[in-house]
């Protein structure tokens, strides 16, 4: 796992990118021939529980983006909601997906992308 710490709003905030997520993003970079491909993780209002994750594979990295382990980016508005989270890639019989283990979430929804704080 790669724990990355950023200072934001005079607070130290961390986000961990698991090796499984790094490996999958590197595989996607190779398969798509896009060396700059990253996983953008943002938190938006809405969803069943009040907030929802938006995950997007993109090469569009903005100057103000916060970068983690050279494979994941987020913005300064989403990071406080992601504080202490672990981003993983799970492969299961029913499918595979990026997952976020968020210690700040007190409730979630069956969809896996909606949460409450």
Buried (B, 14 or more C-beta within 10 A) or exposed (E): EBEBEBEBEEEEBBBBBBEBBBEBBBEBBEEEEEEEBBBBBBBEEEBBBBBBBEBEBEEEEEEEBBEBBEBBBBBEEBBBBBBEBBBBBEEEEEEEBBBBEBEBBEEBBEEEBBBBE
